[in-house]
Amino acid sequence: MTQPAQQLAAQVLDGFNRHYTRFRECARAAKIAFEQADWAQIQRLAAERIAFYDERVVETVNVIEQDETLPFSDTAFLQALKNHYVELLMEHHQPECAETFFNSVSTKVLQNEYFNNDYLFVRPVISTEYIDSESATYSSYYPHRDGWRESLLQMFADLGLNRPFTDLSRDVDLILARLESSAQGTFAAKPNLQIQAVRSLFYRNKGAYLLGKIINGHREYPFAIPILHDEAGGLYCDTILLEGRHLGSLFSFNRAYFMIDCEVPSALVQFLATVLPQKPKAELYSMIGLQKHGKALFYRDFKHHLKHSTDDFILAPGIKGLVMLVFTLPSYPYVFKLIKDVISPPKEVDKELVEQKYQLVKRHDRVGRMADTLEFSNVAFPRSRFTQELIDEIIKLAPTELGFEGENIIIKHAYIERRMMPLNMYLHEATQKGERTRKDNAIIEYGHAIKDMVAANIFPGDMLFKNFGVTRGGRVVFYDYDEIEYLTDCKFRPIPKPRYDDDDMGQEVWYTVDRLDVFPEEFEKFLLTDPEVRETFMRYHADLLDWQFWQSHQKRIKAGHIEAFYPYPHHLRFGATQPISK
């Protein structure tokens, strides 16, 4: 019994080790791609890395299932397997992620419907608090000893970038000036004045981000410095971000995951938690590309919230969708989305296609305009917390996604997203309260959201306001993906001129329309019925009604242009006209 359990534990850990080796190799390749300004390679690496974890899980499961002698029905064997695995993790540098990998493999081999407390890691077993790594997570610099300028110059030199800065002395002057203007004297040297900076850069899109904090006495001041390429082929610092809201936006759930090389992820996340204290660790793990462990932490947090709350799951407020059934827990800032069994016309999609659309978004750069989703299978909810109205709605519209087991309801497949106020409800509320400025800002943001997605080669498909949400910071984000398409796959056309005088008076169109045909002039009919919305939209985003706008972006993308996206306000940039390489 002991030897087979030991061997199997080693096989599972070997599967995880192969995954994490590839994970780190991807980050190192991202550094090289950034140095070479190979933006297409950055995109490929980010998309490919999403699948690394599942590939290794499937690979490990296939190896295990070849041995038909393993006694998976023996509870003593399963307990021994977990115990031996724990022993192997005692000196491991990624034990928390390895525990999650064990759960992923075990649930597939044992076909568990949801977490089994006895044989899976429902709670972490190995402490990550004092794990030592061969290389520290961050470096420290001491301005009171070496001076601010020399400390910052050394900080950049230690990054080991194989492409020079165009004028690092200028950039350091700009950083120091920004620190001086924002600190208002708080950086006057006190005991323990130091700069701590993460040793590896965070890579995403066309930028690399240096994260750290200044410690002065008992106060800490987090910062992030975006490093970009200029047209001369050198590097430059675009700004320094000091406010929590801007740092939070950098790590927003609406953006692609970073690529960063870290030997001890728990140590990196612990450091990030001091820089971004408002972010739960589940989100921090996800944002450094360890989204599977982030998902496991999210589930643990969710179970904790259920235990310490009393409200019921209800149907989400707002217009009901044709494709997704959405419910929520009012005390919890997320929504749960199920794909309906029968999708009503005029939608021309099925379950499989909708799942593919969500995977497309997961792999794509979300550019701050598309909500990230957590995908769960066979999740147990306490039946007593579901309203009868919600149960009846699921039985009616998504019965294959619903199961009952004792006192639990089993949801077989769900997408979980951060809850936002639907844009249509936001606009209605602003209208009711006479808040014209708030309404105008939302419409301006809506247009920018579409244009950002266009620049990222995404056509949202269904552009109705109900498919967009407004974040707490007032940012408009898209979250309904069943009609999403690559921009380059669509055919944007002007509406053909009528053949006869009465053509445009009839019920039917007089021209043929293929599935991917788009007529931007038609957007006006269903988006701009409110005069105030129309006025603002036409002032700022009338070009979205012009088919040539869409075609021009298609041509740029097909020519190989990759847009730069700035996860911070334009006015914060050092000399906001600073050029970037195309």
C-alpha positions as CSV (number, residue, x, y, z in Angstrom):
1,M,0.0,0.0,0.0
2,T,2.8,2.4,1.0
3,Q,5.0,2.0,-2.1
4,P,2.2,2.5,-4.7
5,A,1.0,5.6,-2.8
6,Q,4.6,7.0,-2.7
7,Q,5.1,6.4,-6.4
8,L,1.8,8.0,-7.3
9,A,2.4,11.0,-5.1
10,A,5.8,11.5,-6.9
11,Q,4.1,11.2,-10.3
12,V,1.6,13.9,-9.4
13,L,4.3,16.2,-8.1
14,D,6.4,15.5,-11.2
15,G,3.4,16.7,-13.3
16,F,3.2,19.9,-11.4
17,N,7.0,20.5,-11.6
18,R,6.9,20.1,-15.4
19,H,4.0,22.7,-15.4
20,Y,5.9,25.2,-13.3
21,T,9.1,24.8,-15.3
22,R,7.2,25.7,-18.5
23,F,5.5,28.5,-16.6
24,R,8.9,30.1,-15.7
25,E,10.3,29.5,-19.2
26,C,7.4,31.4,-20.6
27,A,8.2,34.4,-18.4
28,R,11.9,34.3,-19.4
29,A,10.8,34.2,-23.1
30,A,8.6,37.2,-22.4
31,K,11.6,39.2,-21.2
32,I,13.6,38.4,-24.4
33,A,10.5,39.2,-26.5
34,F,10.2,42.6,-24.7
35,E,13.9,43.4,-25.2
36,Q,13.5,42.6,-28.9
37,A,10.2,44.5,-29.2
38,D,8.6,41.3,-30.5
39,W,5.0,42.1,-29.6
40,A,3.5,39.3,-31.6
41,Q,5.6,36.8,-29.5
42,I,4.4,38.5,-26.3
43,Q,0.8,37.9,-27.4
44,R,1.5,34.3,-28.4
45,L,3.2,33.5,-25.0
46,A,0.3,35.1,-23.0
47,A,-2.3,33.0,-25.0
48,E,-0.3,29.7,-24.9
49,R,0.4,29.9,-21.2
50,I,-3.3,29.8,-20.4
51,A,-3.4,26.2,-21.4
52,F,-0.2,25.0,-19.7
53,Y,-1.9,23.9,-16.5
54,D,-4.7,21.9,-18.0
55,E,-2.3,20.2,-20.4
56,R,-0.1,19.0,-17.6
57,V,-3.2,17.9,-15.6
58,V,-4.5,15.8,-18.5
59,E,-1.0,14.4,-19.2
60,T,-0.6,13.4,-15.5
61,V,-4.1,11.8,-15.4
62,N,-3.4,9.8,-18.5
63,V,-0.2,8.4,-17.0
64,I,-2.0,7.5,-13.7
65,E,-4.9,5.8,-15.5
66,Q,-2.6,3.5,-17.4
67,D,-2.0,1.6,-14.1
68,E,-5.3,-0.3,-13.5
69,T,-3.9,-1.9,-10.3
70,L,-4.1,1.4,-8.2
71,P,-6.8,0.9,-5.5
72,F,-8.7,4.2,-5.8
73,S,-11.7,2.8,-4.0
74,D,-9.6,2.1,-0.9
75,T,-9.9,5.0,1.5
76,A,-6.7,4.0,3.3
77,F,-4.8,4.3,0.0
78,L,-6.2,7.7,-0.7
79,Q,-5.3,9.0,2.7
80,A,-1.7,7.5,2.3
81,L,-1.5,9.2,-1.1
82,K,-2.2,12.6,0.4
83,N,0.1,12.1,3.3
84,H,3.0,11.1,1.0
85,Y,2.3,14.1,-1.2
86,V,2.5,16.4,1.9
87,E,5.9,14.9,2.8
88,L,7.2,15.7,-0.7
89,L,6.1,19.3,-0.4
90,M,8.0,20.0,2.8
91,E,11.0,21.6,1.0
92,H,9.1,22.7,-2.1
93,H,9.1,26.3,-3.3
94,Q,5.6,26.3,-4.7
95,P,3.7,24.0,-2.3
96,E,0.4,26.0,-2.4
97,C,0.2,25.7,-6.2
98,A,1.3,22.0,-6.0
99,E,-1.6,21.3,-3.6
100,T,-4.0,22.9,-6.1
101,F,-2.5,20.7,-8.9
102,F,-3.1,17.6,-6.7
103,N,-6.7,18.6,-6.3
104,S,-7.1,19.0,-10.1
105,V,-5.6,15.6,-10.8
106,S,-7.5,13.9,-8.0
107,T,-11.0,15.2,-8.9
108,K,-10.5,13.9,-12.5
109,V,-9.2,10.5,-11.4
110,L,-11.7,10.1,-8.7
111,Q,-14.5,11.9,-10.5
112,N,-15.3,13.9,-7.4
113,E,-18.2,16.3,-7.9
114,Y,-16.9,18.8,-5.4
115,F,-14.3,19.1,-2.7
116,N,-13.9,16.1,-0.5
117,N,-12.4,17.1,2.8
118,D,-10.6,13.9,3.5
119,Y,-8.6,13.4,0.3
120,L,-8.2,16.8,-1.2
121,F,-6.5,20.0,0.0
122,V,-9.5,22.1,1.0
123,R,-7.3,24.2,3.2
124,P,-3.5,24.6,2.7
125,V,-1.4,22.1,4.6
126,I,2.1,23.5,4.0
127,S,2.9,26.9,5.3
128,T,4.4,29.3,2.8
129,E,5.4,32.0,5.3
130,Y,9.0,31.2,5.7
131,I,10.0,29.6,2.3
132,D,13.5,30.6,1.3
133,S,14.4,30.9,-2.3
134,E,17.8,30.9,-4.0
135,S,17.2,34.5,-5.2
136,A,15.2,37.0,-3.1
137,T,11.9,38.3,-4.4
138,Y,12.9,41.9,-4.2
139,S,16.0,44.0,-3.9
140,S,16.6,46.8,-1.4
141,Y,18.3,50.2,-2.0
142,Y,19.2,52.8,0.6
143,P,18.8,56.5,-0.5
144,H,20.0,57.9,2.9
145,R,23.3,56.1,2.3
146,D,23.8,56.2,-1.5
147,G,21.5,59.1,-2.5
148,W,18.2,58.9,-4.4
149,R,19.7,59.2,-7.8
150,E,22.3,56.5,-7.4
151,S,19.8,54.2,-5.7
152,L,17.3,54.6,-8.6
153,L,20.1,54.1,-11.3
154,Q,21.2,50.9,-9.5
155,M,17.6,49.7,-9.3
156,F,17.3,49.9,-13.1
157,A,20.7,48.5,-13.7
158,D,19.8,45.4,-11.6
159,L,16.9,44.6,-14.0
160,G,19.5,43.2,-16.4
161,L,17.7,44.3,-19.5
162,N,19.5,43.6,-22.8
163,R,18.4,46.9,-24.4
164,P,19.6,50.3,-23.2
165,F,17.5,53.1,-22.0
166,T,17.6,56.1,-24.4
167,D,18.2,58.5,-21.5
168,L,17.9,56.9,-18.1
169,S,19.3,60.0,-16.4
170,R,16.4,62.1,-17.8
171,D,13.9,59.4,-16.6
172,V,15.4,59.3,-13.1
173,D,15.1,63.1,-13.0
174,L,11.4,62.9,-14.0
175,I,10.8,60.2,-11.4
176,L,12.4,62.2,-8.6
177,A,10.5,65.3,-9.6
178,R,7.2,63.4,-9.5
179,L,8.1,61.9,-6.1
180,E,9.0,65.3,-4.7
181,S,5.8,66.9,-6.0
182,S,3.6,64.2,-4.7
183,A,5.3,63.4,-1.4
184,Q,5.1,66.9,0.1
185,G,8.2,66.3,2.2
186,T,7.3,62.8,3.4
187,F,10.5,61.4,2.0
188,A,12.7,63.3,4.3
189,A,15.0,60.6,5.6
190,K,13.7,58.8,8.6
191,P,15.0,55.5,10.2
192,N,14.9,52.6,7.8
193,L,14.5,54.7,4.6
194,Q,14.8,52.2,1.7
195,I,13.4,51.3,-1.7
196,Q,12.2,47.7,-2.2
197,A,11.7,46.7,-5.9
198,V,10.6,43.3,-7.3
199,R,13.6,41.8,-9.0
200,S,11.7,40.6,-12.1
201,L,9.6,42.9,-14.3
202,F,5.9,42.3,-15.0
203,Y,5.4,41.9,-18.8
204,R,2.1,42.5,-20.6
205,N,1.2,43.8,-24.0
206,K,4.0,46.3,-25.0
207,G,5.1,47.2,-21.5
208,A,7.2,46.0,-18.7
209,Y,6.4,47.2,-15.2
210,L,8.7,47.7,-12.2
211,L,6.8,47.3,-8.9
212,G,8.0,48.3,-5.5
213,K,7.6,50.5,-2.5
214,I,9.4,53.2,-0.6
215,I,9.7,52.5,3.1
216,N,10.3,55.6,5.3
217,G,10.0,55.1,9.0
218,H,6.7,53.3,9.7
219,R,5.1,54.4,6.4
220,E,5.2,52.6,3.0
221,Y,4.6,54.2,-0.4
222,P,3.9,51.7,-3.2
223,F,4.9,52.5,-6.8
224,A,4.9,51.1,-10.3
225,I,7.1,52.3,-13.2
226,P,6.0,51.3,-16.8
227,I,9.0,50.8,-19.1
228,L,8.3,51.2,-22.8
229,H,10.1,51.3,-26.2
230,D,10.5,54.6,-28.0
231,E,10.8,55.0,-31.8
232,A,14.6,55.3,-31.5
233,G,14.8,51.7,-30.4
234,G,15.6,52.5,-26.7
235,L,13.7,52.1,-23.5
236,Y,12.2,54.9,-21.4
237,C,10.1,55.2,-18.2
238,D,6.7,56.4,-19.1
239,T,5.6,57.5,-15.7
240,I,5.6,56.5,-12.0
241,L,2.3,55.5,-10.5
242,L,1.8,56.3,-6.8
243,E,-1.9,56.3,-6.1
244,G,-3.6,53.1,-5.0
245,R,-6.4,53.5,-7.6
246,H,-3.9,53.6,-10.4
247,L,-2.0,50.6,-9.0
248,G,-5.2,48.8,-8.6
249,S,-6.1,49.5,-12.3
250,L,-2.8,48.0,-13.3
251,F,-3.8,44.8,-11.7
252,S,-7.5,45.0,-12.8
253,F,-9.5,41.8,-13.4
254,N,-10.4,43.3,-16.8
255,R,-6.8,43.0,-18.0
256,A,-4.6,40.1,-19.2
257,Y,-2.5,38.3,-16.7
258,F,1.2,39.4,-16.3
259,M,4.1,37.3,-17.2
260,I,6.8,37.3,-14.5
261,D,9.5,34.9,-13.4
262,C,9.2,34.0,-9.7
263,E,10.7,31.0,-7.9
264,V,8.5,31.4,-4.8
265,P,5.1,32.7,-5.8
266,S,3.9,33.0,-2.2
267,A,6.7,35.4,-1.4
268,L,5.9,37.5,-4.5
269,V,2.2,37.6,-3.6
270,Q,3.0,38.5,0.0
271,F,5.0,41.4,-1.3
272,L,2.3,42.5,-3.7
273,A,-0.3,42.3,-0.9
274,T,1.7,45.1,0.8
275,V,1.7,47.2,-2.4
276,L,-2.0,46.4,-3.2
277,P,-3.6,45.8,0.2
278,Q,-7.2,46.1,-1.3
279,K,-6.6,43.1,-3.6
280,P,-7.4,39.6,-2.3
281,K,-4.6,37.1,-2.7
282,A,-6.9,35.1,-5.1
283,E,-6.7,38.0,-7.6
284,L,-3.0,38.6,-7.1
285,Y,-2.2,34.9,-7.9
286,S,-4.4,35.2,-11.0
287,M,-2.7,38.4,-12.1
288,I,0.7,36.8,-12.1
289,G,-0.6,34.0,-14.3
290,L,-1.3,31.4,-11.6
291,Q,-5.0,31.6,-12.2
292,K,-5.8,28.0,-11.2
293,H,-4.5,28.6,-7.7
294,G,-6.2,32.0,-7.7
295,K,-9.4,30.2,-8.5
296,A,-8.8,27.7,-5.6
297,L,-8.3,30.6,-3.2
298,F,-11.4,32.3,-4.6
299,Y,-13.5,29.2,-3.8
300,R,-12.1,29.0,-0.3
301,D,-13.0,32.7,0.2
302,F,-16.5,32.1,-1.2
303,K,-17.1,29.1,1.1
304,H,-16.0,31.3,4.0
305,H,-18.4,34.1,2.9
306,L,-21.2,31.6,2.7
307,K,-20.5,30.4,6.2
308,H,-20.6,33.9,7.6
309,S,-23.6,35.3,5.7
310,T,-27.3,34.6,5.7
311,D,-28.8,36.2,2.5
312,D,-30.2,34.1,-0.3
313,F,-29.0,33.6,-3.9
314,I,-31.4,35.4,-6.2
315,L,-31.9,36.1,-9.9
316,A,-29.6,39.0,-10.9
317,P,-31.5,42.3,-11.4
318,G,-31.7,43.8,-14.9
319,I,-32.9,42.6,-18.3
320,K,-32.8,38.8,-18.6
321,G,-30.4,37.6,-21.3
322,L,-31.3,35.2,-24.1
323,V,-28.2,33.1,-23.6
324,M,-27.2,33.3,-20.0
325,L,-29.1,32.8,-16.8
326,V,-27.5,35.0,-14.1
327,F,-27.9,34.9,-10.4
328,T,-26.1,36.5,-7.5
329,L,-25.8,36.7,-3.7
330,P,-26.5,40.3,-2.7
331,S,-23.8,40.3,0.0
332,Y,-21.1,39.0,-2.4
333,P,-19.6,41.1,-5.2
334,Y,-19.8,38.5,-8.0
335,V,-22.4,37.1,-10.3
336,F,-22.9,33.4,-11.4
337,K,-23.7,32.7,-15.0
338,L,-25.2,29.5,-16.5
339,I,-25.6,28.9,-20.2
340,K,-29.2,28.1,-21.0
341,D,-30.1,24.7,-22.4
342,V,-32.3,26.3,-25.1
343,I,-31.1,29.6,-26.6
344,S,-33.9,31.6,-28.1
345,P,-33.9,33.4,-31.4
346,P,-32.6,35.7,-32.7
347,K,-29.4,34.3,-31.1
348,E,-27.7,31.8,-33.4
349,V,-25.4,30.1,-30.9
350,D,-25.3,26.9,-28.9
351,K,-23.7,25.9,-25.6
352,E,-20.5,24.7,-27.2
353,L,-20.0,27.9,-29.2
354,V,-20.7,30.1,-26.2
355,E,-18.0,28.2,-24.2
356,Q,-15.6,28.8,-27.1
357,K,-16.3,32.5,-27.0
358,Y,-15.5,32.6,-23.3
359,Q,-12.2,30.8,-23.9
360,L,-11.4,33.3,-26.7
361,V,-11.6,36.1,-24.2
362,K,-9.6,34.2,-21.6
363,R,-6.7,33.8,-24.0
364,H,-7.0,37.4,-25.4
365,D,-5.6,40.6,-24.1
366,R,-8.6,42.1,-22.3
367,V,-7.1,45.6,-22.5
368,G,-9.1,46.7,-19.4
369,R,-12.4,46.4,-21.3
370,M,-13.5,42.8,-20.9
371,A,-14.3,41.2,-17.6
372,D,-12.3,38.1,-16.6
373,T,-14.3,35.0,-15.7
374,L,-13.7,32.1,-13.4
375,E,-15.0,28.9,-14.8
376,F,-16.2,26.2,-12.3
377,S,-17.7,22.7,-12.7
378,N,-19.8,20.7,-10.2
379,V,-20.0,23.4,-7.5
380,A,-22.0,22.6,-4.4
381,F,-24.3,25.3,-2.9
382,P,-26.5,25.0,0.2
383,R,-30.0,24.4,-1.1
384,S,-31.5,26.4,1.8
385,R,-29.8,29.5,0.4
386,F,-31.5,29.4,-3.1
387,T,-34.9,31.2,-3.4
388,Q,-37.6,29.0,-4.9
389,E,-37.9,31.5,-7.8
390,L,-34.3,30.9,-8.7
391,I,-34.6,27.1,-8.5
392,D,-37.7,27.3,-10.7
393,E,-35.9,29.5,-13.2
394,I,-32.9,27.1,-13.5
395,I,-35.2,24.1,-13.9
396,K,-37.1,25.9,-16.6
397,L,-34.1,27.3,-18.6
398,A,-31.0,25.3,-17.7
399,P,-32.1,22.0,-16.2
400,T,-29.0,20.1,-17.4
401,E,-26.9,22.4,-15.3
402,L,-28.7,21.6,-12.1
403,G,-28.4,18.6,-9.7
404,F,-29.5,17.8,-6.2
405,E,-27.5,15.9,-3.6
406,G,-28.8,15.8,0.0
407,E,-28.9,19.3,1.2
408,N,-26.8,20.7,-1.6
409,I,-27.6,22.0,-5.1
410,I,-24.9,21.1,-7.6
411,I,-24.3,23.6,-10.4
412,K,-22.6,21.6,-13.1
413,H,-21.0,24.5,-15.1
414,A,-20.9,28.1,-14.1
415,Y,-19.0,31.3,-15.0
416,I,-18.3,33.7,-12.2
417,E,-17.6,37.4,-12.8
418,R,-17.2,40.5,-10.7
419,R,-20.5,42.2,-10.3
420,M,-21.0,45.5,-12.1
421,M,-24.0,47.7,-12.6
422,P,-25.3,47.1,-16.1
423,L,-24.8,50.2,-18.3
424,N,-28.5,50.5,-19.2
425,M,-29.5,50.6,-15.5
426,Y,-26.7,53.1,-14.8
427,L,-27.9,55.4,-17.5
428,H,-31.6,55.0,-16.4
429,E,-30.6,55.9,-12.8
430,A,-28.6,58.9,-14.0
431,T,-31.6,60.1,-16.0
432,Q,-34.0,59.6,-13.1
433,K,-31.7,61.7,-10.8
434,G,-31.0,64.4,-13.5
435,E,-27.3,63.6,-13.4
436,R,-26.4,64.7,-16.9
437,T,-22.6,64.8,-16.3
438,R,-22.6,61.3,-14.9
439,K,-24.6,60.1,-17.9
440,D,-22.4,61.8,-20.4
441,N,-19.3,60.3,-18.8
442,A,-20.7,56.8,-19.1
443,I,-21.5,57.3,-22.8
444,I,-18.0,58.6,-23.4
445,E,-16.6,55.6,-21.6
446,Y,-18.8,53.3,-23.5
447,G,-17.4,54.6,-26.8
448,H,-13.8,54.3,-25.5
449,A,-14.5,50.7,-24.4
450,I,-15.6,49.8,-27.9
451,K,-12.6,51.5,-29.5
452,D,-10.2,49.8,-27.1
453,M,-11.7,46.4,-28.1
454,V,-11.5,47.3,-31.8
455,A,-7.8,48.2,-31.4
456,A,-7.3,44.8,-29.8
457,N,-9.0,43.0,-32.7
458,I,-12.3,42.3,-30.9
459,F,-15.8,43.1,-32.2
460,P,-18.3,42.8,-29.3
461,G,-21.2,41.7,-31.6
462,D,-24.1,42.7,-29.4
463,M,-23.4,46.4,-28.5
464,L,-26.6,47.0,-26.5
465,F,-25.9,48.9,-23.2
466,K,-27.2,45.9,-21.1
467,N,-24.1,43.9,-22.2
468,F,-21.7,46.4,-20.6
469,G,-21.1,47.1,-17.0
470,V,-19.9,50.1,-15.0
471,T,-17.1,49.4,-12.4
472,R,-16.9,51.2,-9.1
473,G,-14.3,53.5,-10.7
474,G,-16.8,54.5,-13.4
475,R,-15.0,52.5,-16.1
476,V,-17.2,50.8,-18.7
477,V,-16.5,47.1,-19.3
478,F,-18.0,44.5,-21.7
479,Y,-19.1,41.2,-20.2
480,D,-21.5,39.3,-22.6
481,Y,-19.4,37.2,-25.0
482,D,-21.8,35.0,-26.9
483,E,-21.6,37.1,-30.1
484,I,-18.0,38.2,-29.8
485,E,-15.8,37.9,-32.9
486,Y,-12.3,38.8,-34.0
487,L,-12.6,42.2,-35.8
488,T,-10.6,40.8,-38.8
489,D,-13.3,38.1,-39.3
490,C,-16.1,40.6,-39.8
491,K,-17.2,42.3,-42.9
492,F,-18.1,45.9,-42.3
493,R,-20.3,47.4,-45.0
494,P,-22.4,50.4,-45.8
495,I,-26.1,49.8,-46.2
496,P,-26.7,49.4,-49.9
497,K,-28.8,52.1,-51.6
498,P,-32.4,51.2,-52.3
499,R,-33.1,49.7,-55.7
500,Y,-36.6,51.2,-55.8
501,D,-38.3,54.0,-54.0
502,D,-40.3,51.7,-51.8
503,D,-37.4,49.4,-50.8
504,D,-36.7,51.1,-47.6
505,M,-40.4,51.1,-46.7
506,G,-40.8,47.3,-46.6
507,Q,-40.5,44.9,-43.6
508,E,-37.6,43.0,-45.1
509,V,-34.2,44.2,-46.2
510,W,-33.6,44.2,-50.0
511,Y,-30.0,43.1,-49.7
512,T,-28.3,39.8,-48.6
513,V,-26.8,39.7,-45.1
514,D,-24.3,37.0,-44.2
515,R,-23.6,36.0,-40.5
516,L,-20.5,38.1,-40.2
517,D,-21.8,41.2,-42.1
518,V,-21.9,44.3,-40.0
519,F,-23.6,47.6,-40.9
520,P,-22.4,50.3,-38.5
521,E,-25.0,52.8,-39.6
522,E,-27.6,50.5,-38.0
523,F,-26.1,51.0,-34.5
524,E,-27.9,54.4,-34.4
525,K,-31.3,52.8,-34.5
526,F,-31.0,50.7,-31.3
527,L,-28.3,52.7,-29.3
528,L,-29.3,56.3,-29.7
529,T,-33.0,56.5,-28.9
530,D,-32.4,58.8,-25.9
531,P,-31.8,62.4,-27.2
532,E,-29.2,63.1,-24.4
533,V,-27.3,59.8,-25.2
534,R,-27.4,60.6,-28.9
535,E,-26.0,64.1,-28.4
536,T,-23.1,62.9,-26.3
537,F,-22.4,59.9,-28.5
538,M,-22.4,61.9,-31.7
539,R,-20.1,64.5,-30.2
540,Y,-17.4,62.0,-29.2
541,H,-18.0,58.7,-31.0
542,A,-19.8,59.4,-34.3
543,D,-17.0,57.6,-36.1
544,L,-18.4,54.3,-34.7
545,L,-21.3,54.7,-37.1
546,D,-19.0,54.8,-40.1
547,W,-18.1,51.5,-41.8
548,Q,-14.8,53.0,-42.9
549,F,-13.6,53.5,-39.3
550,W,-14.0,49.7,-38.7
551,Q,-12.3,48.8,-42.0
552,S,-9.4,51.1,-41.3
553,H,-8.7,49.3,-38.0
554,Q,-9.0,45.9,-39.8
555,K,-6.3,47.0,-42.2
556,R,-4.0,48.1,-39.4
557,I,-4.4,44.8,-37.6
558,K,-3.9,42.7,-40.8
559,A,-0.8,44.7,-41.5
560,G,0.7,43.5,-38.2
561,H,0.1,46.6,-36.1
562,I,-0.3,45.8,-32.4
563,E,-1.7,48.7,-30.3
564,A,-0.2,49.9,-27.0
565,F,-2.7,50.1,-24.1
566,Y,-2.0,52.3,-21.1
567,P,-3.6,51.0,-17.8
568,Y,-3.3,54.5,-16.3
569,P,-4.6,58.0,-17.2
570,H,-2.9,59.8,-20.1
571,H,-2.2,62.9,-18.1
572,L,0.1,61.0,-15.7
573,R,2.6,60.2,-18.5
574,F,5.9,62.1,-18.5
575,G,5.4,64.4,-21.4
576,A,2.2,62.8,-22.7
577,T,3.4,63.0,-26.3
578,Q,6.2,60.5,-25.8
579,P,6.3,58.3,-28.9
580,I,6.2,54.6,-28.8
581,S,7.4,52.1,-31.4
582,K,4.9,50.7,-33.9
